[in-house]
Amino acid sequence: MDLTGRYGSVEEASRHRQNDDSPANKRTLSQTALVEVISVDDTSVNTESGNPLKEENMNEWNKNQVFLAWLFVCFSTGPTSSMIKVYIPAVIQSLSHALGHQKNSQNKCTPRGDNCYVSFGGTDVQYSSYVLYLKAIYTALEGLIAIFVMAFADYSSCRRTMLAASVIFFGLLACPFAALYKESRASLISVSVLYCLMLIVETVYQIIEGSYVPIFMIAASQKLGQGAPSRESGGVALRRGSKVSALGLIMGNVGGILSLIVGVMITHIGGSSISADYRNYLIAITVAGSMTVLIGLVSVFFIPNIQGRALKIDSSGSKARVFLMLPFIKLKQITEDVWKYKQVMRYVIAWVLWNISFSNFLSVIALMYRSTLGLNSSNAEYTVWQLMGNIVALLGSLLWMLVYNWQCRRFSDAKNVMLIKQSLYILLFFGWFVNFWGALGANPNSVVGFKHRWEFWTGLVLFMSTSSAIRSLNRVVYSSMLPKGKENQFFGLEIMLGLLTGWTEPLIIAAISDRTGNLRLPYVPNTILFTVATVFFYSCDIEAGMRQVAKI
């Protein structure tokens, strides 16, 4: 599985120029320094396989204790991640409702319905749309952060430190929430800023965490290659990848479930008054942040560090300039890589579109649940509803992993690829159907479309169980088609594309619900987006993508 030729076009050209001392060549090197002086030092990677794992470190990554430590890191971020999705948007919605007024009047907002507007950027916006506007604005900023992270992470020899810093900072940002209980403009702004900072830090963590999936897969295939035919390594890597990806998400869900159980206990013990319910959400967020800091701090340092790719810079050029331009250079190179690996390009487009639709669905249904059933009367039930969503998400990932691994052992690599794609189509259908069901509710005369309690409970079960399995599956399939040694870049690309383009969909659905006052209408464009993503998934030849990078 020699992929050293993958890097030949840039590296060899650079080495040839460095060996040529002619004035003409020096001028050429100077002119192209910002693109071609960046090369990989072959001593920093396993030159026989072209991957970032040295031979002596390979067995270390196959040790159970390393895998367990990585799972505990995934577990540690679960509590705070669940707060971002569950309680923090609810807190912002509650604060906006408390500070808002009915449209074209100064009357206080009613407990139910969408006729509630709050000041945002010098104008009044619908109070649920306030959360969606925040998400749209800061999603674009997250995209810029992703560009820098994906550029430097592969060259860094302190990836573990970056992982630890992102996990700990992620938890620390959640800790101040318990002090922000006053229904004031200052509290709303503080919660909004902390929410957006947490989203940005979570992006950094997701890029680094995702890059560990192919590393575990590479270690598994290398171990097999020592005493077994190479043709078997594709199936072994897929099985290992499915376990790493699914169990990582499952542990995150377990952490989220644990924090939500704490939240349910706090909410029910705290009483049913409006102020108590609202403050209990904030206490639960702070508890979750503390859990992330403590568990992450202990577990992350049991993960082996990874030797980064060496960055060689021409001595005649400006190092500061090269470092500043590195993110844009890598963005250009990764764009060229994606164009070369056509199947990866199709899959990453599908994944990005699906992920935008997935995120928008969860944002809208959570806000709509409370506004439909009553902002104050549904607080306690909301915690149980979201807890149930995390539980079925865990079961969805676990069931897919068990069924796929059971089937995967019985067939060839080509058959396994076909199975993974068939399971993807089945899972996508359920997600599309739930979005379509929500779109039916956009018609005011429709009697269904998330207008009744049973629809919210049934819809969340179907959507979360299948979507969680899709998330596991996506990371496995994507990892199986990546060129070795550039995992951070390609996982950063997926997140970056999602963030750079993902702000448009939240902005559109926020504008739609803001202008129309109909929070179900955004399900129409979301269903269309889900359909387009499904078409791209169908167009991707996974087996061809794996063969192109010699992983099957």
C-alpha positions in Angstrom: 0.0 0.0 0.0 2.7 2.4 -1.0 1.3 5.9 -1.4 4.5 7.8 -1.6 3.8 8.6 -5.2 0.8 10.6 -4.0 3.0 13.4 -2.8 5.5 13.2 -5.7 4.3 16.1 -7.7 5.0 18.7 -5.0 7.7 17.1 -2.9 9.9 15.8 -5.7 9.7 19.1 -7.6 10.7 20.9 -4.4 13.7 18.6 -3.8 14.9 18.9 -7.4 14.8 22.7 -7.1 16.7 22.6 -3.8 19.4 20.5 -5.4 19.8 22.9 -8.3 21.8 26.0 -7.2 21.5 27.9 -10.5 20.3 31.5 -10.3 17.4 30.8 -12.6 16.2 28.1 -10.3 16.6 30.2 -7.2 14.4 32.8 -8.8 11.8 30.2 -9.6 11.9 28.8 -6.1 11.5 32.2 -4.6 8.5 33.0 -6.8 6.8 29.7 -5.9 8.0 29.5 -2.3 4.6 30.0 -0.8 3.3 26.9 -2.6 6.1 24.4 -3.2 8.7 24.9 -0.4 6.3 23.1 2.0 7.2 19.5 1.8 7.2 16.3 3.9 10.3 15.1 5.6 10.3 11.4 4.8 11.9 10.6 8.1 8.8 11.7 9.9 6.5 9.1 8.4 6.6 5.5 7.6 8.0 5.7 4.1 6.9 2.2 3.2 3.3 2.9 3.7 3.1 6.6 3.5 1.1 6.9 6.7 1.7 9.0 9.8 2.3 6.0 12.1 5.9 4.9 12.7 6.4 1.2 12.8 7.3 1.1 16.5 4.1 3.1 17.4 1.8 0.8 15.4 1.3 -1.8 18.1 0.7 1.0 20.6 -2.4 2.1 18.7 -3.7 -1.4 18.7 -3.6 -1.6 22.5 -6.9 -1.8 24.3 -5.9 0.9 26.9 -5.3 3.4 24.1 -8.6 2.8 22.6 -10.3 3.0 26.0 -8.6 6.4 26.7 -9.8 7.7 23.3 -13.3 6.6 24.1 -13.2 8.4 27.5 -12.1 11.6 25.7 -15.2 11.2 23.5 -17.3 10.6 26.6 -15.9 13.7 28.3 -17.2 16.1 25.6 -20.6 14.5 25.5 -22.0 16.4 28.5 -21.1 19.8 27.2 -22.0 18.9 23.6 -25.5 17.9 24.7 -25.9 21.2 26.5 -25.1 23.1 23.2 -27.8 21.2 21.5 -30.4 21.0 24.3 -30.3 23.5 27.1 -28.3 26.5 25.8 -30.7 27.2 22.8 -33.6 26.7 25.3 -32.0 29.2 27.7 -31.5 31.8 24.8 -35.1 31.2 23.7 -36.4 31.7 27.3 -34.4 34.9 27.8 -35.5 36.2 24.4 -39.1 35.4 25.3 -38.8 37.1 28.7 -37.3 40.3 27.1 -39.6 40.2 24.0 -42.9 41.6 23.1 -45.8 40.8 20.7 -45.5 42.0 17.1 -46.4 45.7 16.6 -47.1 46.2 20.3 -45.5 46.4 23.7 -47.5 43.6 25.3 -45.7 40.7 26.9 -45.3 37.5 24.9 -47.8 34.7 25.5 -46.5 31.3 26.9 -47.5 29.5 23.6 -47.1 30.4 19.9 -44.5 32.2 17.8 -45.8 35.8 18.2 -42.9 37.1 20.2 -40.1 39.4 19.0 -36.9 40.6 20.6 -34.3 43.3 19.6 -31.4 41.9 17.6 -28.9 44.1 15.7 -31.1 47.2 15.8 -34.3 45.5 14.6 -36.9 43.1 16.0 -36.7 39.4 15.2 -38.9 36.5 16.0 -37.6 35.1 19.3 -36.9 31.5 18.0 -35.3 33.0 14.9 -32.9 34.8 17.3 -31.1 31.5 18.0 -31.0 30.6 14.3 -29.5 34.0 13.4 -26.8 33.5 16.0 -26.0 30.1 14.5 -25.8 31.5 11.0 -23.5 34.3 11.9 -21.0 32.3 14.0 -21.1 29.3 11.6 -19.3 31.4 9.0 -16.6 32.4 11.7 -16.2 28.7 12.5 -15.3 28.1 8.9 -12.3 30.4 9.1 -11.2 28.7 12.3 -11.4 25.3 10.5 -9.1 26.5 7.7 -6.3 27.3 10.2 -6.8 24.1 12.2 -6.8 21.8 9.2 -3.7 23.5 7.9 -1.5 23.3 11.0 -2.7 20.1 12.7 -1.0 17.6 10.2 2.3 19.4 10.7 2.0 19.6 14.4 3.7 17.0 16.7 1.4 18.0 19.5 -1.9 16.9 18.2 -2.7 15.3 21.6 -2.0 18.7 23.3 -4.3 20.4 20.8 -7.0 17.8 21.6 -6.6 18.3 25.3 -6.7 22.1 25.1 -9.9 22.0 23.0 -11.6 19.6 25.3 -10.7 21.5 28.5 -11.5 24.9 27.1 -14.8 23.5 25.7 -15.8 22.5 29.2 -14.6 25.7 30.9 -16.8 27.9 28.6 -19.8 26.1 30.0 -18.9 26.7 33.7 -20.1 30.4 34.0 -23.7 29.7 33.0 -25.0 29.2 36.5 -24.3 32.8 37.3 -26.3 34.2 34.3 -29.8 33.6 35.7 -31.1 37.2 35.7 -33.6 38.0 32.9 -31.6 41.0 31.5 -30.1 42.1 28.3 -26.7 41.6 29.7 -27.5 37.9 30.5 -28.8 37.3 27.0 -25.7 38.8 25.4 -23.4 36.9 27.7 -25.1 33.6 27.0 -25.1 34.3 23.3 -21.4 35.0 23.2 -20.5 31.9 25.3 -22.7 29.8 23.1 -20.9 30.9 19.9 -17.4 30.5 21.5 -18.4 27.0 22.5 -19.5 26.2 18.9 -16.1 27.4 17.6 -14.1 25.3 20.1 -16.3 22.3 19.4 -15.3 22.7 15.7 -11.6 22.4 16.6 -12.3 19.4 18.7 -14.3 17.7 16.0 -11.6 18.1 13.4 -8.9 16.6 15.7 -11.1 13.8 17.1 -12.3 12.8 13.6 -8.7 12.5 12.4 -8.1 9.7 14.9 -10.6 7.4 13.2 -8.4 6.7 10.1 -5.3 6.4 12.4 -6.9 3.5 14.2 -7.9 2.0 10.9 -4.4 2.3 9.5 -2.9 0.6 12.6 -5.4 -2.3 12.2 -4.5 -2.8 8.5 -0.8 -2.6 9.1 -1.0 -5.2 11.8 -2.8 -7.6 9.5 -0.3 -6.8 6.7 2.5 -8.3 8.8 1.1 -11.8 8.5 -1.9 -11.9 6.2 -2.7 -11.2 2.6 -3.1 -7.5 1.9 -6.4 -8.0 0.2 -7.9 -8.7 3.6 -6.8 -5.4 5.1 -9.8 -3.4 3.6 -12.4 -5.4 5.5 -10.3 -5.3 8.7 -9.9 -1.5 8.4 -13.7 -1.1 7.8 -14.5 -3.2 10.8 -12.1 -1.4 13.0 -13.3 1.9 11.7 -16.9 1.1 12.3 -16.0 0.2 15.9 -13.9 3.3 16.5 -16.4 5.7 14.9 -19.6 4.2 16.3 -18.2 3.6 19.8 -16.8 7.2 19.8 -20.2 8.6 19.1 -21.8 6.2 21.5 -19.5 7.3 24.3 -20.3 10.9 23.5 -24.0 10.1 23.7 -23.4 8.3 27.0 -21.8 11.4 28.4 -24.7 13.5 27.0 -27.2 11.1 28.5 -25.5 11.2 31.9 -25.6 15.0 31.9 -29.2 15.1 30.8 -30.1 12.7 33.6 -28.5 15.2 36.0 -30.5 17.9 34.3 -33.7 16.0 34.7 -33.0 15.5 38.4 -32.2 19.2 38.9 -35.3 20.3 37.0 -37.7 18.1 38.8 -36.2 18.6 42.3 -36.0 22.3 41.7 -39.8 22.7 41.4 -42.1 23.8 38.7 -42.0 27.6 38.9 -40.9 29.5 35.9 -37.8 31.0 37.5 -36.7 27.7 39.0 -37.0 25.8 35.7 -35.0 28.5 33.9 -32.2 28.6 36.5 -32.1 24.8 36.7 -31.1 24.7 33.0 -28.2 27.0 33.8 -27.0 24.8 36.7 -27.1 21.7 34.5 -24.9 23.4 31.9 -22.3 24.3 34.5 -22.3 20.8 35.9 -21.8 19.4 32.4 -18.9 21.7 31.8 -17.2 20.6 35.0 -17.7 17.0 33.9 -16.0 17.7 30.6 -13.0 19.4 32.2 -12.4 16.7 34.8 -12.8 13.6 32.7 -11.1 15.1 29.6 -8.1 16.2 31.7 -7.6 12.7 33.1 -8.1 10.6 30.0 -6.6 12.6 27.1 -3.0 12.2 28.2 -3.3 8.4 28.0 -3.5 8.7 24.2 -0.2 8.4 22.3 1.1 11.5 20.6 1.5 11.5 16.8 4.6 12.6 15.0 3.5 15.4 12.7 4.7 15.8 9.1 7.8 17.9 9.0 7.5 21.4 7.4 10.6 22.3 5.4 10.9 26.0 4.5 13.3 27.4 2.0 16.0 29.4 3.9 15.8 32.2 1.3 12.2 32.8 2.0 10.4 34.5 4.9 9.3 32.0 7.5 6.8 34.3 9.0 5.2 34.9 5.6 5.1 31.2 4.9 3.4 30.4 8.2 0.8 33.1 7.7 0.1 31.9 4.2 0.1 28.2 5.2 -3.7 27.9 5.7 -4.4 29.4 2.3 -1.7 27.2 0.7 -3.1 24.1 2.3 -6.6 25.2 1.2 -5.4 25.4 -2.4 -3.7 22.0 -2.1 -6.6 20.3 -0.5 -8.9 21.6 -3.2 -6.6 20.1 -5.8 -6.5 16.8 -3.8 -10.3 16.7 -3.7 -10.5 17.3 -7.4 -8.1 14.4 -7.9 -10.1 12.1 -5.7 -13.5 12.4 -7.3 -15.3 9.9 -5.1 -14.1 11.7 -2.0 -15.3 15.0 -3.5 -18.8 13.5 -4.1 -19.0 12.0 -0.7 -17.8 15.1 1.1 -20.4 17.2 -0.7 -23.1 14.7 0.3 -21.9 14.6 3.9 -21.8 18.4 4.1 -25.3 18.8 2.7 -26.7 16.1 4.9 -25.0 17.5 8.0 -26.5 20.9 7.4 -30.0 19.4 7.0 -29.4 17.3 10.2 -28.3 20.3 12.2 -31.2 22.5 11.0 -33.8 19.8 11.8 -32.6 19.5 15.4 -32.5 23.3 15.9 -36.0 23.9 14.5 -37.7 20.9 16.2 -36.2 21.8 19.6 -37.4 25.4 19.4 -40.8 24.4 18.0 -41.4 21.8 20.7 -41.3 24.4 23.5 -43.2 27.1 21.6 -45.9 24.6 20.5 -46.5 22.9 23.9 -45.9 25.9 26.0 -42.6 27.6 26.9 -43.1 27.3 30.7 -45.3 24.3 31.0 -43.1 22.1 28.9 -39.7 22.7 30.6 -39.7 19.5 32.6 -41.0 17.4 29.8 -38.5 19.0 27.4 -35.6 17.6 29.4 -37.1 14.0 29.3 -37.8 14.4 25.6 -34.2 15.4 24.8 -32.9 12.6 27.1 -34.9 10.1 25.1 -33.4 11.5 21.9 -29.9 10.9 23.2 -30.8 7.4 24.3 -32.1 6.4 20.9 -29.1 8.0 19.2 -26.9 5.8 21.2 -28.9 2.7 20.4 -28.9 3.6 16.7 -25.1 3.8 16.5 -24.7 0.7 18.5 -27.2 -1.4 16.5 -25.7 -0.4 13.2 -22.1 -1.2 14.4 -23.2 -4.7 15.7 -25.2 -5.6 12.6 -22.5 -4.3 10.2 -19.6 -6.1 12.0 -21.6 -9.3 12.1 -22.3 -9.2 8.4 -18.9 -7.8 7.5 -17.0 -10.9 8.6 -19.0 -13.1 6.3 -18.2 -11.4 2.9 -15.5 -10.0 0.7 -14.4 -6.4 0.7 -16.5 -5.6 -2.3 -19.6 -7.1 -0.7 -18.9 -5.2 2.5 -18.8 -2.0 0.6 -22.2 -2.8 -1.0 -23.7 -3.6 2.4 -22.5 -0.3 3.9 -24.1 1.6 1.0 -27.3 -0.3 1.2 -27.6 0.5 5.0 -26.9 4.1 4.2 -29.9 4.3 1.8 -32.2 2.7 4.3 -31.2 5.1 7.1 -31.5 8.1 4.7 -35.0 7.3 3.9 -36.2 7.6 7.5 -34.4 10.9 7.9 -36.0 12.2 4.7 -39.5 11.1 5.7 -39.3 12.9 9.1 -38.3 16.1 7.3 -41.1 15.7 4.8 -43.6 15.1 7.7 -42.5 18.4 9.2 -42.9 20.1 5.8 -46.6 19.0 5.8 -47.1 21.2 8.9 -46.2 24.3 6.9 -49.8 24.3 5.7 -51.9 25.9 8.4 -54.8 23.7 7.5 -52.8 20.5 7.9 -53.7 18.5 11.0 -50.3 16.8 11.1 -46.7 18.1 10.8 -45.4 18.4 14.4 -48.5 20.0 15.8 -49.2 17.3 18.4 -47.1 15.9 21.3 -47.0 12.3 19.8 -45.5 13.6 16.6 -42.6 15.2 18.4 -41.8 12.0 20.3 -42.2 9.7 17.3 -40.3 12.0 15.0 -37.4 12.4 17.3 -37.1 8.6 17.8 -37.0 8.0 14.1 -34.7 10.8 13.2 -32.1 10.5 16.0 -31.8 6.7 15.8 -31.1 6.7 12.1 -29.1 9.9 12.0 -26.7 8.7 14.7 -26.0 5.6 12.6 -25.4 7.7 9.5 -22.9 9.9 11.5 -20.9 6.7 12.4 -21.2 5.4 8.9 -20.0 8.6 7.3 -16.8 8.8 9.3 -16.0 5.2 8.4 -16.6 5.5 4.7 -14.9 8.9 4.4 -11.8 7.6 6.3 -11.7 4.6 3.9 -11.2 6.8 0.9 -8.7 9.3 2.3 -5.0 9.5 1.2 -2.9 8.5 4.2 -1.1 11.1 6.1 -3.6 13.9 5.4 -6.5 12.9 7.7 -6.6 16.2 9.6 -6.8 18.2 6.3 -9.6 16.1 4.8 -11.6 16.0 8.0 -11.0 19.7 8.4 -12.2 20.2 4.8 -15.5 18.4 5.6 -16.1 20.6 8.6 -14.9 23.8 6.9 -17.1 23.3 3.9 -20.0 22.6 6.2 -19.4 25.8 8.1 -18.6 28.0 5.2 -21.8 26.9 3.4 -23.8 25.9 6.4 -24.5 29.4 7.5 -26.8 30.0 4.5 -29.4 27.4 5.5 -29.8 28.6 9.1 -30.0 32.2 7.7 -32.6 31.2 5.2 -34.8 29.3 7.7 -34.3 32.1 10.3 -35.5 34.6 7.7 -38.4 32.5 6.7 -39.7 31.9 10.2 -39.0 35.5 11.1 -40.9 37.0 8.2 -43.8 34.5 8.2 -44.0 33.6 11.8 -44.3 29.9 10.7 -41.6 27.8 12.3 -42.7 24.7 10.2 -42.2 26.3 6.8 -38.3 25.9 7.0 -38.9 22.1 6.8 -39.7 22.6 3.1 -36.2 23.8 2.0 -34.7 21.4 4.5 -36.4 18.4 2.8 -35.2 19.6 -0.6 -31.6 19.9 0.8 -31.9 16.3 2.3 -33.0 15.0 -1.1 -30.0 16.6 -2.9 -27.6 15.1 -0.3 -29.1 11.7 -1.0 -28.5 12.1 -4.7 -24.8 12.8 -4.1 -24.5 9.8 -1.7 -26.0 7.6 -4.5 -23.5 9.0 -7.1 -20.4 8.1 -5.0 -18.6 4.9 -5.9 -17.1 4.0 -2.5 -15.3 0.9 -3.8 -13.5 2.9 -6.5 -12.5 5.6 -3.9 -11.0 2.9 -1.7 -9.1 1.3 -4.6 -7.7 4.7 -5.6 -5.9 5.0 -2.3 -5.0 1.3 -2.1 -7.3 0.6 0.9 -9.0 -2.3 -0.7 
